Amino acid sequence: MAAVNHKIYDNFYLANEIEDQFNTKIDLQNYFVVDNTLTEGPGMVKKINRYSATDSTEELAMGQGNSKSIEVSFKTREYRVKLAQNQFDYYDEQEMTDPMIVQTGIRRMASGMFNKVDADFMTELKKATMTLTATEWDIDLFADAVGMIDNTGTDNAPESIRAFCFMNPKDIAKIRKLAKETLQYNESFARQGYVGTLYGVDIISKKNQVEGETEVAIQQAVTLFNKKGTIVEQDRNAAPADVGNTRHNYIWSEKYYLVALTDDTKVVKIIIDSTVVTPSVTLSDSTASIDVEETKTLTATVVPEGTAVTWTSSDSTVATVADGVVTGVAAGEATITAKINVNGTDYTDTCAVTVTAG
């Protein structure tokens, strides 16, 4: 009977098993930076600074000095340290019949911890401040997203500069049809869910990703602040229903951590919204001919409707323009440009005007 009551696993063994398997899962991922220096406990506030710096590099002649200096600035965000805990229970008789029951439970505890971290990682990615919006999927969106990322990694750490994105399987099917042979599959990748590479972006299938949305990022965008080690507690006959010595064992594992978006210049959110209107300006004429002192009215159709139009002439000595009314000044050629600005982006259309002496 003594053997049945014997505690087969001590806390140190269980803690190491769970921690090792948790770290193995983390190591297989190159999606975020891991910082194992977390010292704060659950519920405590950790302030995280997101730094940026200006450039001061100048080409100087002999005797010249720098006219400007590097300026470092940062924004502070506050995060609360989280406690992730799970529970596994088993009877002595189960373990004695098949020891793999406990081993399987331990592995599930580790994967459960990782799944919680992974869910928080996805939440942080979705806080991306740089966005691209389109009415439908286009493979060029991935090239545009990569171009927006501040990629300052080096070849010595290729995993830190390689872009990736998680996509809903339905969206991947659409991308496959668009990309065809452009979506290259690399057999050397054993990453779970890996589909292929498009414009240097690893496409990874993830069922819980929102359809019509993805975040293109590099590893430096998100950091896992992790307190090294896993805390394990055990008890026997702990539940109210465990009357007497029922040989019912309980294991609890705890992990302290937080996941934070630490550099939002390293991630771009792509949003597909069929209701989004693409801004544009279209002139009624692409070419026009007028005499000196003659006028020609150009009409600008703008999207969104009501957007202010700025009119300019490439040569006001040949033709001037005011509110779309072009006036011939002297014989020659000039380009009339209509411009709108939507969310910081300029959209233009032109009309080539020829002015004759008449």
BASELUM-454765 format. One record per residue (C-alpha): x, y, z. Coordinates in Angstrom, 3 decimals. Each point is the difference from the previous one (the first is absolute). Layout:
N
<node><X>X</X><Y>Y</Y><Z>Z</Z></node>
...
// end
This chain:
358
<node><X>0.000</X><Y>0.000</Y><Z>0.000</Z></node>
<node><X>2.930</X><Y>2.326</Y><Z>0.673</Z></node>
<node><X>1.007</X><Y>-0.085</Y><Z>-3.657</Z></node>
<node><X>-3.407</X><Y>1.270</Y><Z>-1.039</Z></node>
<node><X>0.284</X><Y>3.019</Y><Z>2.292</Z></node>
<node><X>3.522</X><Y>0.827</Y><Z>-1.086</Z></node>
<node><X>0.441</X><Y>3.378</Y><Z>-1.750</Z></node>
<node><X>1.696</X><Y>-1.091</Y><Z>-3.220</Z></node>
<node><X>0.837</X><Y>3.459</Y><Z>-1.352</Z></node>
<node><X>1.449</X><Y>2.864</Y><Z>2.024</Z></node>
<node><X>-0.577</X><Y>3.680</Y><Z>-0.800</Z></node>
<node><X>3.529</X><Y>0.584</Y><Z>-1.284</Z></node>
<node><X>-0.320</X><Y>-2.754</Y><Z>-2.603</Z></node>
<node><X>-3.425</X><Y>1.140</Y><Z>-1.180</Z></node>
<node><X>1.036</X><Y>3.656</Y><Z>-0.164</Z></node>
<node><X>3.030</X><Y>-0.836</Y><Z>-2.138</Z></node>
<node><X>-2.023</X><Y>-2.233</Y><Z>-2.319</Z></node>
<node><X>-2.645</X><Y>2.669</Y><Z>-0.604</Z></node>
<node><X>2.583</X><Y>2.793</Y><Z>-0.369</Z></node>
<node><X>2.105</X><Y>-2.008</Y><Z>-2.469</Z></node>
<node><X>-2.962</X><Y>-0.823</Y><Z>-2.194</Z></node>
<node><X>-1.285</X><Y>3.584</Y><Z>0.173</Z></node>
<node><X>3.413</X><Y>1.326</Y><Z>-1.064</Z></node>
<node><X>0.203</X><Y>-2.543</Y><Z>-2.817</Z></node>
<node><X>-3.239</X><Y>1.336</Y><Z>-1.458</Z></node>
<node><X>1.250</X><Y>3.590</Y><Z>0.349</Z></node>
<node><X>3.320</X><Y>-0.854</Y><Z>-1.654</Z></node>
<node><X>-1.784</X><Y>-1.485</Y><Z>-3.017</Z></node>
<node><X>-1.626</X><Y>3.381</Y><Z>-0.609</Z></node>
<node><X>1.852</X><Y>2.976</Y><Z>-1.493</Z></node>
<node><X>-2.963</X><Y>2.313</Y><Z>0.232</Z></node>
<node><X>0.926</X><Y>2.045</Y><Z>3.071</Z></node>
<node><X>2.920</X><Y>1.008</Y><Z>2.179</Z></node>
<node><X>0.341</X><Y>-1.869</Y><Z>3.303</Z></node>
<node><X>1.201</X><Y>1.995</Y><Z>3.024</Z></node>
<node><X>0.540</X><Y>-2.227</Y><Z>3.053</Z></node>
<node><X>0.805</X><Y>2.857</Y><Z>2.395</Z></node>
<node><X>-3.530</X><Y>0.508</Y><Z>1.367</Z></node>
<node><X>0.163</X><Y>0.468</Y><Z>3.783</Z></node>
<node><X>-3.427</X><Y>1.456</Y><Z>0.745</Z></node>
<node><X>-2.769</X><Y>-2.175</Y><Z>1.403</Z></node>
<node><X>-3.562</X><Y>-0.494</Y><Z>-1.291</Z></node>
<node><X>-2.117</X><Y>3.135</Y><Z>0.046</Z></node>
<node><X>3.016</X><Y>2.282</Y><Z>0.278</Z></node>
<node><X>0.442</X><Y>2.754</Y><Z>-2.594</Z></node>
<node><X>2.945</X><Y>-0.107</Y><Z>-2.385</Z></node>
<node><X>0.775</X><Y>3.136</Y><Z>-1.961</Z></node>
<node><X>1.294</X><Y>-0.653</Y><Z>-3.498</Z></node>
<node><X>1.677</X><Y>2.727</Y><Z>-2.018</Z></node>
<node><X>-0.175</X><Y>0.015</Y><Z>-3.787</Z></node>
<node><X>3.047</X><Y>1.880</Y><Z>-1.233</Z></node>
<node><X>0.713</X><Y>1.893</Y><Z>-3.217</Z></node>
<node><X>3.007</X><Y>2.046</Y><Z>-1.105</Z></node>
<node><X>0.738</X><Y>2.539</Y><Z>-2.697</Z></node>
<node><X>3.013</X><Y>-0.168</Y><Z>-2.307</Z></node>
<node><X>3.012</X><Y>2.334</Y><Z>0.177</Z></node>
<node><X>2.230</X><Y>-1.506</Y><Z>-2.663</Z></node>
<node><X>1.346</X><Y>2.666</Y><Z>-2.351</Z></node>
<node><X>2.588</X><Y>0.161</Y><Z>-2.738</Z></node>
<node><X>2.509</X><Y>2.602</Y><Z>1.176</Z></node>
<node><X>2.903</X><Y>1.823</Y><Z>-1.583</Z></node>
<node><X>3.306</X><Y>0.685</Y><Z>1.726</Z></node>
<node><X>-0.445</X><Y>2.316</Y><Z>2.948</Z></node>
<node><X>-3.784</X><Y>-0.492</Y><Z>0.185</Z></node>
<node><X>-1.857</X><Y>-1.428</Y><Z>2.974</Z></node>
<node><X>-3.425</X><Y>-1.549</Y><Z>0.444</Z></node>
<node><X>-2.869</X><Y>2.441</Y><Z>-0.189</Z></node>
<node><X>-2.418</X><Y>-2.302</Y><Z>1.788</Z></node>
<node><X>0.006</X><Y>-2.687</Y><Z>2.675</Z></node>
<node><X>-1.874</X><Y>-3.274</Y><Z>0.454</Z></node>
<node><X>-3.192</X><Y>0.591</Y><Z>1.959</Z></node>
<node><X>-1.415</X><Y>-2.943</Y><Z>1.953</Z></node>
<node><X>-3.643</X><Y>-0.030</Y><Z>1.072</Z></node>
<node><X>-2.353</X><Y>-2.596</Y><Z>1.405</Z></node>
<node><X>-3.620</X><Y>-0.667</Y><Z>0.816</Z></node>
<node><X>-0.936</X><Y>-1.901</Y><Z>3.144</Z></node>
<node><X>-2.692</X><Y>-2.651</Y><Z>0.189</Z></node>
<node><X>-1.125</X><Y>-1.741</Y><Z>3.158</Z></node>
<node><X>-0.696</X><Y>-3.735</Y><Z>0.121</Z></node>
<node><X>-1.042</X><Y>-2.235</Y><Z>2.880</Z></node>
<node><X>1.876</X><Y>-3.232</Y><Z>0.573</Z></node>
<node><X>-2.259</X><Y>-3.005</Y><Z>-0.550</Z></node>
<node><X>-0.339</X><Y>-3.275</Y><Z>1.848</Z></node>
<node><X>-0.765</X><Y>-3.043</Y><Z>-2.148</Z></node>
<node><X>-0.983</X><Y>-3.069</Y><Z>2.027</Z></node>
<node><X>-1.369</X><Y>-3.410</Y><Z>-0.857</Z></node>
<node><X>-0.965</X><Y>-3.154</Y><Z>1.887</Z></node>
<node><X>0.380</X><Y>-3.719</Y><Z>-0.622</Z></node>
<node><X>-1.311</X><Y>-2.739</Y><Z>2.273</Z></node>
<node><X>0.324</X><Y>-3.777</Y><Z>-0.034</Z></node>
<node><X>-0.379</X><Y>-3.021</Y><Z>2.290</Z></node>
<node><X>2.852</X><Y>-2.175</Y><Z>1.178</Z></node>
<node><X>-1.609</X><Y>-2.996</Y><Z>-1.690</Z></node>
<node><X>0.020</X><Y>1.805</Y><Z>-3.364</Z></node>
<node><X>3.697</X><Y>0.782</Y><Z>0.243</Z></node>
<node><X>0.862</X><Y>-3.503</Y><Z>1.148</Z></node>
<node><X>-1.933</X><Y>-1.472</Y><Z>-2.926</Z></node>
<node><X>1.534</X><Y>2.358</Y><Z>-2.594</Z></node>
<node><X>2.721</X><Y>2.521</Y><Z>1.002</Z></node>
<node><X>-0.515</X><Y>1.811</Y><Z>-3.338</Z></node>
<node><X>-3.194</X><Y>1.480</Y><Z>1.417</Z></node>
<node><X>2.058</X><Y>2.336</Y><Z>2.179</Z></node>
<node><X>2.523</X><Y>0.704</Y><Z>-2.778</Z></node>
<node><X>-2.829</X><Y>0.906</Y><Z>-2.374</Z></node>
<node><X>-1.549</X><Y>2.274</Y><Z>2.600</Z></node>
<node><X>3.313</X><Y>1.786</Y><Z>0.533</Z></node>
<node><X>0.459</X><Y>0.542</Y><Z>-3.721</Z></node>
<node><X>-3.513</X><Y>1.423</Y><Z>-0.221</Z></node>
<node><X>0.778</X><Y>2.386</Y><Z>2.857</Z></node>
<node><X>3.018</X><Y>1.319</Y><Z>-1.923</Z></node>
<node><X>-1.910</X><Y>0.332</Y><Z>-3.284</Z></node>
<node><X>-2.845</X><Y>1.703</Y><Z>1.838</Z></node>
<node><X>2.441</X><Y>2.579</Y><Z>1.356</Z></node>
<node><X>1.401</X><Y>0.579</Y><Z>-3.482</Z></node>
<node><X>-3.471</X><Y>0.287</Y><Z>-1.555</Z></node>
<node><X>-0.838</X><Y>2.753</Y><Z>2.490</Z></node>
<node><X>3.186</X><Y>1.876</Y><Z>-0.914</Z></node>
<node><X>-0.740</X><Y>-0.527</Y><Z>-3.705</Z></node>
<node><X>-3.507</X><Y>1.441</Y><Z>0.387</Z></node>
<node><X>1.402</X><Y>3.096</Y><Z>1.731</Z></node>
<node><X>2.598</X><Y>0.301</Y><Z>-2.770</Z></node>
<node><X>-2.752</X><Y>0.122</Y><Z>-2.634</Z></node>
<node><X>-1.859</X><Y>2.617</Y><Z>2.057</Z></node>
<node><X>3.091</X><Y>2.210</Y><Z>0.122</Z></node>
<node><X>0.607</X><Y>-0.316</Y><Z>-3.748</Z></node>
<node><X>-3.511</X><Y>1.294</Y><Z>-0.620</Z></node>
<node><X>0.945</X><Y>3.257</Y><Z>1.775</Z></node>
<node><X>2.045</X><Y>0.947</Y><Z>-3.076</Z></node>
<node><X>-0.257</X><Y>3.725</Y><Z>-0.723</Z></node>
<node><X>1.141</X><Y>-0.158</Y><Z>-3.637</Z></node>
<node><X>-2.750</X><Y>-1.279</Y><Z>-2.282</Z></node>
<node><X>-0.696</X><Y>-0.793</Y><Z>-3.634</Z></node>
<node><X>-3.633</X><Y>-0.167</Y><Z>-1.095</Z></node>
<node><X>-1.284</X><Y>-1.463</Y><Z>-3.250</Z></node>
<node><X>-3.307</X><Y>-1.164</Y><Z>-1.422</Z></node>
<node><X>1.382</X><Y>-3.440</Y><Z>-0.898</Z></node>
<node><X>3.120</X><Y>-2.117</Y><Z>0.371</Z></node>
<node><X>2.916</X><Y>0.925</Y><Z>-2.241</Z></node>
<node><X>3.447</X><Y>-1.606</Y><Z>0.218</Z></node>
<node><X>1.601</X><Y>3.440</Y><Z>-0.342</Z></node>
<node><X>-1.375</X><Y>0.836</Y><Z>3.454</Z></node>
<node><X>2.715</X><Y>-2.192</Y><Z>1.511</Z></node>
<node><X>2.744</X><Y>1.857</Y><Z>-1.863</Z></node>
<node><X>-1.491</X><Y>3.308</Y><Z>1.156</Z></node>
<node><X>-0.150</X><Y>-1.195</Y><Z>3.607</Z></node>
<node><X>3.630</X><Y>-1.107</Y><Z>-0.012</Z></node>
<node><X>0.963</X><Y>3.385</Y><Z>-1.404</Z></node>
<node><X>-1.692</X><Y>1.739</Y><Z>2.937</Z></node>
<node><X>1.816</X><Y>-2.058</Y><Z>2.669</Z></node>
<node><X>3.069</X><Y>1.548</Y><Z>1.613</Z></node>
<node><X>2.282</X><Y>-2.963</Y><Z>-0.558</Z></node>
<node><X>3.306</X><Y>0.608</Y><Z>1.773</Z></node>
<node><X>1.076</X><Y>-3.592</Y><Z>0.599</Z></node>
<node><X>3.225</X><Y>-1.562</Y><Z>-1.262</Z></node>
<node><X>1.013</X><Y>-3.099</Y><Z>-1.892</Z></node>
<node><X>1.507</X><Y>-1.282</Y><Z>3.264</Z></node>
<node><X>-3.528</X><Y>-0.356</Y><Z>1.362</Z></node>
<node><X>-2.090</X><Y>-0.873</Y><Z>-3.079</Z></node>
<node><X>-2.973</X><Y>-1.136</Y><Z>2.092</Z></node>
<node><X>-0.369</X><Y>3.559</Y><Z>1.347</Z></node>
<node><X>-0.413</X><Y>1.549</Y><Z>-3.456</Z></node>
<node><X>-2.079</X><Y>-2.686</Y><Z>-1.723</Z></node>
<node><X>-3.590</X><Y>1.109</Y><Z>-0.421</Z></node>
<node><X>-2.967</X><Y>-2.246</Y><Z>0.773</Z></node>
<node><X>-3.765</X><Y>0.162</Y><Z>0.175</Z></node>
<node><X>-2.813</X><Y>-2.200</Y><Z>1.274</Z></node>
<node><X>-2.991</X><Y>-0.432</Y><Z>-2.283</Z></node>
<node><X>-3.377</X><Y>-1.645</Y><Z>0.175</Z></node>
<node><X>-0.060</X><Y>-3.127</Y><Z>-2.227</Z></node>
<node><X>-2.809</X><Y>1.513</Y><Z>-2.098</Z></node>
<node><X>2.159</X><Y>3.043</Y><Z>-0.741</Z></node>
<node><X>2.967</X><Y>-2.222</Y><Z>-0.834</Z></node>
<node><X>-2.134</X><Y>-1.760</Y><Z>-2.607</Z></node>
<node><X>-0.688</X><Y>3.392</Y><Z>-1.611</Z></node>
<node><X>3.692</X><Y>0.930</Y><Z>0.090</Z></node>
<node><X>0.963</X><Y>-3.331</Y><Z>-1.606</Z></node>
<node><X>-2.309</X><Y>0.700</Y><Z>-2.928</Z></node>
<node><X>1.454</X><Y>3.486</Y><Z>-0.415</Z></node>
<node><X>3.655</X><Y>-0.892</Y><Z>0.503</Z></node>
<node><X>0.142</X><Y>-3.350</Y><Z>-1.831</Z></node>
<node><X>3.689</X><Y>-0.789</Y><Z>-0.547</Z></node>
<node><X>1.069</X><Y>3.160</Y><Z>1.868</Z></node>
<node><X>-0.847</X><Y>-1.642</Y><Z>3.337</Z></node>
<node><X>3.160</X><Y>-2.039</Y><Z>0.414</Z></node>
<node><X>0.047</X><Y>-2.982</Y><Z>2.357</Z></node>
<node><X>3.272</X><Y>-0.687</Y><Z>1.775</Z></node>
<node><X>0.465</X><Y>-3.603</Y><Z>1.130</Z></node>
<node><X>2.573</X><Y>1.093</Y><Z>2.602</Z></node>
<node><X>-2.743</X><Y>1.552</Y><Z>2.101</Z></node>
<node><X>-1.465</X><Y>-2.359</Y><Z>2.583</Z></node>
<node><X>-1.958</X><Y>2.696</Y><Z>1.794</Z></node>
<node><X>-3.544</X><Y>-1.082</Y><Z>0.751</Z></node>
<node><X>-2.510</X><Y>1.648</Y><Z>-2.272</Z></node>
<node><X>2.643</X><Y>1.365</Y><Z>-2.388</Z></node>
<node><X>-1.405</X><Y>0.334</Y><Z>-3.516</Z></node>
<node><X>2.547</X><Y>1.902</Y><Z>-2.058</Z></node>
<node><X>1.802</X><Y>3.287</Y><Z>-0.559</Z></node>
<node><X>-1.348</X><Y>3.006</Y><Z>-1.842</Z></node>
<node><X>2.232</X><Y>3.033</Y><Z>-0.552</Z></node>
<node><X>2.188</X><Y>-1.166</Y><Z>2.877</Z></node>
<node><X>-2.949</X><Y>-0.486</Y><Z>2.354</Z></node>
<node><X>-0.539</X><Y>-3.459</Y><Z>1.529</Z></node>
<node><X>-3.712</X><Y>-0.819</Y><Z>-0.321</Z></node>
<node><X>-1.213</X><Y>-2.072</Y><Z>2.969</Z></node>
<node><X>-3.456</X><Y>-1.541</Y><Z>0.320</Z></node>
<node><X>-1.838</X><Y>0.724</Y><Z>3.251</Z></node>
<node><X>-3.627</X><Y>-0.988</Y><Z>0.415</Z></node>
<node><X>-0.760</X><Y>2.592</Y><Z>2.682</Z></node>
<node><X>1.290</X><Y>2.906</Y><Z>-2.084</Z></node>
<node><X>-2.757</X><Y>2.436</Y><Z>-0.952</Z></node>
<node><X>-1.088</X><Y>-0.461</Y><Z>-3.596</Z></node>
<node><X>0.856</X><Y>2.980</Y><Z>-2.187</Z></node>
<node><X>2.822</X><Y>1.140</Y><Z>2.254</Z></node>
<node><X>3.679</X><Y>-0.739</Y><Z>0.615</Z></node>
<node><X>3.015</X><Y>1.603</Y><Z>1.637</Z></node>
<node><X>3.322</X><Y>-0.022</Y><Z>-1.845</Z></node>
<node><X>2.776</X><Y>0.242</Y><Z>2.572</Z></node>
<node><X>3.565</X><Y>-0.843</Y><Z>0.887</Z></node>
<node><X>1.182</X><Y>-1.569</Y><Z>3.251</Z></node>
<node><X>0.913</X><Y>3.306</Y><Z>1.641</Z></node>
<node><X>-3.603</X><Y>1.229</Y><Z>0.062</Z></node>
<node><X>-1.106</X><Y>-1.951</Y><Z>3.092</Z></node>
<node><X>1.865</X><Y>-1.047</Y><Z>3.146</Z></node>
<node><X>-0.828</X><Y>-2.780</Y><Z>2.459</Z></node>
<node><X>1.138</X><Y>1.075</Y><Z>3.461</Z></node>
<node><X>0.355</X><Y>-3.298</Y><Z>1.788</Z></node>
<node><X>0.850</X><Y>-0.839</Y><Z>3.600</Z></node>
<node><X>2.305</X><Y>-2.975</Y><Z>-0.251</Z></node>
<node><X>-1.213</X><Y>-3.148</Y><Z>1.648</Z></node>
<node><X>-3.375</X><Y>-1.583</Y><Z>0.585</Z></node>
<node><X>-1.565</X><Y>-0.198</Y><Z>3.435</Z></node>
<node><X>-1.570</X><Y>-3.353</Y><Z>0.834</Z></node>
<node><X>-2.191</X><Y>-0.931</Y><Z>2.965</Z></node>
<node><X>-1.509</X><Y>-3.375</Y><Z>0.847</Z></node>
<node><X>-2.596</X><Y>-1.316</Y><Z>2.366</Z></node>
<node><X>-1.871</X><Y>-3.233</Y><Z>0.737</Z></node>
<node><X>-3.668</X><Y>-0.442</Y><Z>0.737</Z></node>
<node><X>-0.458</X><Y>3.759</Y><Z>-0.349</Z></node>
<node><X>-3.577</X><Y>0.112</Y><Z>-1.292</Z></node>
<node><X>-3.017</X><Y>-0.071</Y><Z>2.353</Z></node>
<node><X>-1.140</X><Y>-3.183</Y><Z>-1.717</Z></node>
<node><X>3.254</X><Y>-1.747</Y><Z>0.930</Z></node>
<node><X>-1.223</X><Y>-1.410</Y><Z>3.299</Z></node>
<node><X>2.681</X><Y>-2.095</Y><Z>1.665</Z></node>
<node><X>3.073</X><Y>-1.207</Y><Z>-1.821</Z></node>
<node><X>-1.244</X><Y>-0.233</Y><Z>-3.595</Z></node>
<node><X>3.549</X><Y>0.207</Y><Z>-1.423</Z></node>
<node><X>-1.048</X><Y>2.974</Y><Z>-2.121</Z></node>
<node><X>3.000</X><Y>2.137</Y><Z>-1.074</Z></node>
<node><X>-0.096</X><Y>3.625</Y><Z>-1.147</Z></node>
<node><X>2.705</X><Y>1.961</Y><Z>-1.824</Z></node>
<node><X>-0.087</X><Y>3.749</Y><Z>-0.596</Z></node>
<node><X>2.531</X><Y>1.825</Y><Z>-2.181</Z></node>
<node><X>0.482</X><Y>3.771</Y><Z>-0.124</Z></node>
<node><X>1.842</X><Y>2.301</Y><Z>-2.391</Z></node>
<node><X>0.533</X><Y>3.776</Y><Z>0.340</Z></node>
<node><X>0.297</X><Y>1.924</Y><Z>-3.255</Z></node>
<node><X>-1.245</X><Y>2.822</Y><Z>-2.173</Z></node>
<node><X>-0.019</X><Y>0.512</Y><Z>-3.765</Z></node>
<node><X>0.362</X><Y>3.510</Y><Z>-1.380</Z></node>
<node><X>0.145</X><Y>1.773</Y><Z>-3.336</Z></node>
<node><X>3.379</X><Y>1.638</Y><Z>0.565</Z></node>
<node><X>0.660</X><Y>1.436</Y><Z>-3.472</Z></node>
<node><X>-2.954</X><Y>0.950</Y><Z>-2.159</Z></node>
<node><X>2.294</X><Y>0.987</Y><Z>-2.878</Z></node>
<node><X>0.573</X><Y>-3.738</Y><Z>-0.560</Z></node>
<node><X>-3.598</X><Y>-1.024</Y><Z>-0.790</Z></node>
<node><X>-2.621</X><Y>1.017</Y><Z>-2.576</Z></node>
<node><X>-3.663</X><Y>-1.020</Y><Z>0.120</Z></node>
<node><X>-1.674</X><Y>-0.838</Y><Z>-3.316</Z></node>
<node><X>-3.789</X><Y>0.373</Y><Z>0.028</Z></node>
<node><X>-2.293</X><Y>-1.124</Y><Z>-2.799</Z></node>
<node><X>-3.243</X><Y>1.980</Y><Z>0.022</Z></node>
<node><X>-2.260</X><Y>-0.101</Y><Z>-3.043</Z></node>
<node><X>-1.751</X><Y>3.177</Y><Z>1.181</Z></node>
<node><X>3.199</X><Y>2.044</Y><Z>-0.091</Z></node>
<node><X>0.098</X><Y>2.568</Y><Z>-2.776</Z></node>
<node><X>3.346</X><Y>0.471</Y><Z>-1.744</Z></node>
<node><X>0.782</X><Y>3.739</Y><Z>-0.267</Z></node>
<node><X>0.400</X><Y>1.393</Y><Z>-3.505</Z></node>
<node><X>-0.216</X><Y>3.145</Y><Z>-2.095</Z></node>
<node><X>-0.919</X><Y>-0.134</Y><Z>-3.693</Z></node>
<node><X>-0.033</X><Y>2.973</Y><Z>-2.379</Z></node>
<node><X>-2.600</X><Y>0.403</Y><Z>-2.732</Z></node>
<node><X>2.748</X><Y>0.469</Y><Z>-2.625</Z></node>
<node><X>3.494</X><Y>-1.442</Y><Z>-0.338</Z></node>
<node><X>0.952</X><Y>2.504</Y><Z>-2.751</Z></node>
<node><X>-1.314</X><Y>3.422</Y><Z>-1.026</Z></node>
<node><X>0.810</X><Y>2.723</Y><Z>-2.525</Z></node>
<node><X>-0.886</X><Y>3.658</Y><Z>0.522</Z></node>
<node><X>0.971</X><Y>3.361</Y><Z>-1.414</Z></node>
<node><X>1.690</X><Y>2.786</Y><Z>1.901</Z></node>
<node><X>-2.541</X><Y>1.676</Y><Z>2.345</Z></node>
<node><X>-2.428</X><Y>-2.851</Y><Z>-0.633</Z></node>
<node><X>-1.271</X><Y>-2.077</Y><Z>2.930</Z></node>
<node><X>-0.718</X><Y>-3.674</Y><Z>0.452</Z></node>
<node><X>-1.788</X><Y>-1.486</Y><Z>3.000</Z></node>
<node><X>1.266</X><Y>-3.329</Y><Z>1.311</Z></node>
<node><X>-2.236</X><Y>-2.054</Y><Z>2.271</Z></node>
<node><X>1.561</X><Y>-2.154</Y><Z>2.720</Z></node>
<node><X>-1.924</X><Y>-3.039</Y><Z>1.235</Z></node>
<node><X>1.277</X><Y>-0.919</Y><Z>3.453</Z></node>
<node><X>-0.377</X><Y>-2.978</Y><Z>2.326</Z></node>
<node><X>-0.902</X><Y>0.443</Y><Z>2.829</Z></node>
<node><X>-2.561</X><Y>2.479</Y><Z>-1.219</Z></node>
<node><X>0.536</X><Y>3.541</Y><Z>1.248</Z></node>
<node><X>3.778</X><Y>-0.305</Y><Z>0.443</Z></node>
<node><X>1.725</X><Y>3.353</Y><Z>-0.612</Z></node>
<node><X>1.932</X><Y>0.277</Y><Z>-3.277</Z></node>
<node><X>3.250</X><Y>1.949</Y><Z>-0.409</Z></node>
<node><X>0.696</X><Y>1.276</Y><Z>-3.527</Z></node>
<node><X>3.463</X><Y>0.843</Y><Z>-1.371</Z></node>
<node><X>1.593</X><Y>0.842</Y><Z>-3.350</Z></node>
<node><X>3.470</X><Y>-1.174</Y><Z>-0.975</Z></node>
<node><X>0.578</X><Y>3.323</Y><Z>-1.804</Z></node>
<node><X>-2.136</X><Y>2.961</Y><Z>0.982</Z></node>
<node><X>1.595</X><Y>2.109</Y><Z>-2.751</Z></node>
<node><X>-1.775</X><Y>-2.276</Y><Z>-2.493</Z></node>
<node><X>-3.248</X><Y>-0.845</Y><Z>1.827</Z></node>
<node><X>-1.477</X><Y>0.716</Y><Z>3.392</Z></node>
<node><X>-2.673</X><Y>-1.935</Y><Z>1.885</Z></node>
<node><X>-2.433</X><Y>0.978</Y><Z>2.741</Z></node>
<node><X>-2.699</X><Y>-2.351</Y><Z>1.276</Z></node>
<node><X>0.292</X><Y>-2.041</Y><Z>-3.198</Z></node>
<node><X>-0.244</X><Y>2.953</Y><Z>-2.383</Z></node>
<node><X>3.051</X><Y>0.037</Y><Z>-2.271</Z></node>
<node><X>0.981</X><Y>3.279</Y><Z>-1.703</Z></node>
<node><X>2.426</X><Y>0.251</Y><Z>-2.899</Z></node>
<node><X>2.783</X><Y>2.548</Y><Z>0.638</Z></node>
<node><X>2.545</X><Y>-0.577</Y><Z>-2.768</Z></node>
<node><X>0.705</X><Y>-2.518</Y><Z>-2.712</Z></node>
<node><X>1.540</X><Y>-3.200</Y><Z>1.317</Z></node>
<node><X>-0.792</X><Y>-3.102</Y><Z>2.032</Z></node>
<node><X>-0.827</X><Y>-0.466</Y><Z>3.679</Z></node>
<node><X>-1.209</X><Y>-2.828</Y><Z>2.194</Z></node>
<node><X>-2.978</X><Y>0.662</Y><Z>2.246</Z></node>
<node><X>-0.062</X><Y>-2.174</Y><Z>3.133</Z></node>
<node><X>-2.936</X><Y>-0.692</Y><Z>2.310</Z></node>
<node><X>1.030</X><Y>-1.395</Y><Z>3.390</Z></node>
<node><X>-1.853</X><Y>-1.292</Y><Z>3.046</Z></node>
<node><X>1.440</X><Y>-1.167</Y><Z>3.309</Z></node>
<node><X>-1.655</X><Y>-2.797</Y><Z>1.971</Z></node>
<node><X>1.500</X><Y>-1.139</Y><Z>3.310</Z></node>
<node><X>3.365</X><Y>1.470</Y><Z>-0.903</Z></node>
<node><X>0.203</X><Y>-1.552</Y><Z>-3.476</Z></node>
<node><X>-0.172</X><Y>2.063</Y><Z>-3.197</Z></node>
<node><X>-2.037</X><Y>-1.070</Y><Z>-3.024</Z></node>
<node><X>0.304</X><Y>1.865</Y><Z>-3.301</Z></node>
<node><X>-1.156</X><Y>0.184</Y><Z>-3.585</Z></node>
<node><X>1.286</X><Y>2.227</Y><Z>-2.807</Z></node>
<node><X>-1.057</X><Y>1.698</Y><Z>-3.200</Z></node>
<node><X>2.524</X><Y>1.000</Y><Z>-2.685</Z></node>
<node><X>-0.972</X><Y>3.459</Y><Z>-1.285</Z></node>
<node><X>1.242</X><Y>1.521</Y><Z>-3.248</Z></node>
<node><X>-0.416</X><Y>3.775</Y><Z>-0.388</Z></node>
<node><X>0.092</X><Y>1.525</Y><Z>-3.487</Z></node>
<node><X>0.351</X><Y>3.665</Y><Z>-1.016</Z></node>
<node><X>-3.357</X><Y>-0.125</Y><Z>-1.714</Z></node>
// end
